């Protein structure tokens, strides 16, 4: 994992109109040997929607929101934007050019959060349900409870089955999930397969699970893939 000694821990609680509002700091760290353009998307417009992060750089985003905020972060790669922010990326496009207006086009490795604040328990995970493009890690800073690291530190692109590969100029740049690749009820855990008792891991999802044991590999992969912490800030590292 990256060196976290320079991370600045900050947790504040505000009271606004009688409603407890917590401030949670997300630090995005690019440890990849190339530039990434982190994308963010949430259930409300509470965070920057897209930015550029050169190799070795980091940025802090402060979320001030009532309890129950949900959002996700991911790395876009191979992006080309003009001075007005118009353009596209090889992986992770999210509409609107540099500033995201959507959830991110699969396949992407996701950092997912539900932030409760106000003494409530946060939930977070690294998800490969939409596929994989770059390694990703989540490290809670401060907080109480289990507060374990969540990560996918293996290069899934290197073991990606041929049916799931995304190629660019002869290089594998991402690995689709079986749901994204085939869009069937069985692989997407929808329709007749939407319940836990009818949604099971597949040979394809097991490729992801074997590479990254504590990341989500399919829709009902909760027991080994969901993590909790109370009152923490979070360091999200691309290529930990």
C-alpha positions as CSV (number, residue, x, y, z in Angstrom):
1,X,0.0,0.0,0.0
2,X,1.0,3.6,-0.4
3,X,2.6,5.7,2.3
4,X,-0.2,7.4,4.3
5,X,1.9,9.4,6.8
6,X,1.1,12.7,5.1
7,X,-2.7,12.2,5.3
8,X,-4.4,14.9,7.3
9,X,-7.2,13.6,9.5
10,X,-10.2,15.8,9.8
11,X,-13.7,15.1,11.2
12,X,-16.1,17.8,12.1
13,X,-19.8,17.9,13.1
14,X,-22.0,20.8,12.3
15,X,-25.6,21.5,13.5
16,X,-27.7,23.2,10.9
17,X,-31.4,24.0,11.5
18,X,-31.5,21.2,14.1
19,X,-30.2,18.6,11.7
20,X,-26.8,17.0,12.4
21,X,-24.5,17.3,9.4
22,X,-21.1,15.6,9.3
23,X,-18.1,16.5,7.3
24,X,-16.2,13.6,5.9
25,X,-12.9,14.0,4.0
26,X,-12.1,11.8,1.1
27,X,-8.5,11.9,0.0
28,X,-7.9,10.7,-3.6
29,X,-4.3,9.5,-4.1
30,X,-3.0,8.5,-7.5
31,X,-0.2,6.0,-7.1
32,X,-0.5,4.8,-10.7
33,X,2.5,5.6,-13.0
34,X,0.1,7.6,-15.2
35,X,-2.5,10.3,-14.9
36,X,-6.0,9.3,-14.0
37,X,-9.1,11.4,-14.0
38,X,-11.2,10.4,-10.9
39,X,-14.9,10.4,-11.5
40,X,-17.4,10.9,-8.7
41,X,-21.2,10.4,-8.6
42,X,-23.6,10.6,-5.7
43,X,-27.3,10.8,-4.8
44,X,-26.8,14.5,-4.5
45,X,-24.5,17.1,-5.9
46,X,-22.2,17.3,-2.8
47,X,-18.8,16.6,-4.4
48,X,-16.7,17.7,-7.3
49,X,-17.9,15.8,-10.4
50,X,-14.5,15.1,-12.1
51,X,-10.9,16.2,-12.0
52,X,-7.4,15.4,-13.3
53,X,-4.9,13.7,-11.0
54,X,-1.3,13.3,-12.2
55,X,0.9,10.4,-11.0
56,X,1.8,10.9,-7.3
57,X,-0.7,13.7,-6.8
58,X,-3.6,13.7,-4.3
59,X,-6.6,15.9,-3.6
60,X,-9.0,16.2,-0.7
61,X,-12.8,16.4,-1.2
62,X,-14.9,17.3,1.8
63,X,-18.4,16.0,2.0
64,X,-20.9,17.9,4.2
65,X,-24.2,16.1,4.1
66,X,-27.0,14.9,6.3
67,X,-26.8,11.2,7.3
68,X,-27.4,8.6,4.5
69,X,-25.3,10.0,1.7
70,X,-24.4,7.4,-0.9
71,X,-21.7,7.9,-3.6
72,X,-19.0,6.2,-5.7
73,X,-15.5,7.0,-6.9
74,X,-13.5,5.5,-9.8
75,X,-10.5,6.2,-12.1
76,X,-11.0,7.2,-15.7
77,X,-8.0,6.4,-17.9
78,X,-6.7,7.5,-21.3
79,X,-8.7,10.8,-21.2
80,X,-8.3,13.7,-23.6
81,X,-10.1,16.9,-22.7
82,X,-9.9,20.3,-24.3
83,X,-9.5,23.6,-22.5
84,X,-13.3,23.7,-22.0
85,X,-13.4,20.3,-20.4
86,X,-14.9,18.6,-23.5
87,X,-13.6,15.1,-24.4
88,X,-13.7,11.4,-23.6
89,X,-11.8,8.7,-21.9
90,X,-10.7,5.2,-22.9
91,X,-12.3,3.8,-19.7
92,X,-14.7,5.3,-17.2
93,X,-16.5,7.9,-19.2
94,X,-19.3,9.6,-17.2
95,X,-20.9,12.0,-19.5
96,X,-20.3,15.8,-19.5
97,X,-16.6,15.7,-20.3
98,X,-14.3,16.4,-17.5
99,X,-17.1,17.1,-15.0
100,X,-19.1,13.9,-14.5
101,X,-22.9,13.9,-15.0
102,X,-23.4,10.1,-14.8
103,X,-22.3,7.0,-12.9
104,X,-19.4,5.9,-15.1
105,X,-19.5,3.6,-18.1
106,X,-18.5,0.1,-17.2
107,X,-16.1,-1.6,-16.8
108,X,-14.6,0.4,-13.9
109,X,-13.4,-0.5,-10.4
110,X,-15.6,1.3,-7.9
111,X,-15.1,2.6,-4.4
112,X,-18.7,2.8,-3.0
113,X,-19.8,4.5,0.2
114,X,-22.8,5.1,2.4
115,X,-21.9,7.8,4.9
116,X,-24.1,8.0,8.0
117,X,-22.2,10.5,10.0
118,X,-23.6,11.8,13.4
119,X,-22.2,8.7,15.2
120,X,-23.7,6.3,12.7
121,X,-21.9,3.4,11.0
122,X,-20.5,4.0,7.5
123,X,-20.6,1.2,4.9
124,X,-18.0,1.0,2.1
125,X,-16.6,-1.5,-0.4
126,X,-14.5,-2.0,-3.5
127,X,-16.8,-3.3,-6.3
128,X,-15.9,-5.3,-9.4
129,X,-19.6,-5.9,-10.2
130,X,-19.2,-3.4,-13.1
131,X,-15.8,-4.9,-14.0
132,X,-12.2,-3.7,-13.5
133,X,-10.0,-1.0,-15.0
134,X,-7.4,-0.1,-12.3
135,X,-6.3,-1.3,-8.9
136,X,-8.1,0.5,-6.0
137,X,-7.9,0.7,-2.3
138,X,-9.9,2.2,0.6
139,X,-8.3,3.0,3.9
140,X,-10.3,4.5,6.8
141,X,-8.5,7.2,8.7
142,X,-9.4,7.5,12.3
143,X,-12.9,6.3,13.3
144,X,-14.0,3.4,15.5
145,X,-15.2,-0.1,14.9
146,X,-13.8,-2.7,12.5
147,X,-12.5,0.0,10.0
148,X,-10.7,-2.5,7.8
149,X,-9.0,-1.8,4.5
150,X,-10.9,-2.7,1.4
151,X,-8.9,-3.2,-1.8
152,X,-8.3,-4.8,-5.1
153,X,-4.6,-4.8,-5.6
154,X,-4.2,-7.5,-8.2
155,X,-4.0,-6.7,-11.9
156,X,-7.3,-8.3,-13.0
157,X,-6.6,-7.2,-16.6
158,X,-3.7,-9.7,-16.7
159,X,-6.1,-12.7,-15.9
160,X,-9.2,-11.4,-17.7
161,X,-11.0,-14.1,-19.8
162,X,-10.9,-13.3,-23.5
163,X,-14.7,-12.9,-23.6
164,X,-14.5,-10.0,-21.1
165,X,-11.4,-8.1,-22.3
166,X,-11.5,-4.5,-23.4
167,X,-8.6,-3.7,-25.8
168,X,-7.2,-0.4,-26.8
169,X,-4.3,-0.3,-29.4
170,X,-3.5,-3.9,-28.6
171,X,-3.5,-3.5,-24.8
172,X,-6.0,-4.9,-22.3
173,X,-7.2,-1.7,-20.6
174,X,-10.2,-3.1,-18.7
175,X,-12.1,-6.3,-17.9
176,X,-15.9,-6.5,-18.2
177,X,-18.0,-8.3,-15.7
178,X,-20.1,-11.1,-17.1
179,X,-23.2,-9.0,-16.6
180,X,-21.8,-6.1,-18.6
181,X,-20.5,-8.5,-21.3
182,X,-23.6,-10.8,-21.7
183,X,-26.5,-8.9,-20.0
184,X,-28.3,-12.0,-18.9
185,X,-30.5,-12.5,-15.8
186,X,-28.2,-15.2,-14.5
187,X,-25.0,-13.0,-14.6
188,X,-26.8,-9.8,-13.6
189,X,-28.8,-11.3,-10.8
190,X,-32.0,-9.9,-12.1
191,X,-35.5,-11.4,-13.0
192,X,-35.6,-15.0,-11.8
193,X,-32.1,-14.7,-10.4
194,X,-32.5,-11.5,-8.4
195,X,-32.7,-13.0,-4.9
196,X,-29.8,-14.3,-2.8
197,X,-31.1,-17.9,-3.1
198,X,-31.1,-17.7,-6.9
199,X,-28.1,-15.5,-7.6
200,X,-24.8,-17.3,-7.4
201,X,-21.1,-16.7,-8.3
202,X,-20.2,-17.8,-11.8
203,X,-16.9,-19.0,-13.3
204,X,-16.4,-15.4,-14.6
205,X,-17.1,-13.7,-11.2
206,X,-14.7,-16.2,-9.5
207,X,-11.9,-14.9,-11.7
208,X,-12.5,-11.5,-10.0
209,X,-12.9,-13.1,-6.5
210,X,-9.8,-15.2,-6.7
211,X,-7.8,-12.1,-7.8
212,X,-9.3,-9.7,-5.2
213,X,-10.8,-11.7,-2.3
214,X,-12.3,-8.8,-0.4
215,X,-13.9,-7.0,-3.3
216,X,-17.4,-7.4,-4.6
217,X,-17.4,-9.9,-7.5
218,X,-21.2,-10.2,-8.1
219,X,-24.4,-8.6,-6.8
220,X,-24.8,-10.7,-3.6
221,X,-21.2,-11.0,-2.6
222,X,-21.9,-9.1,0.7
223,X,-20.4,-11.3,3.5
224,X,-16.7,-10.9,2.5
225,X,-16.9,-7.6,0.7
226,X,-18.8,-5.0,2.8
227,X,-16.9,-3.1,5.5
228,X,-18.0,-0.7,8.2
229,X,-16.5,2.2,10.2
230,X,-17.8,5.0,12.4
231,X,-16.7,8.6,12.3
232,X,-13.8,8.1,9.8
233,X,-12.3,9.9,6.8
234,X,-11.3,7.8,3.9
235,X,-8.1,7.5,1.7
236,X,-8.9,6.2,-1.8
237,X,-5.8,5.1,-3.6
238,X,-5.6,4.3,-7.3
239,X,-3.0,1.6,-7.9
240,X,-2.2,1.0,-4.2
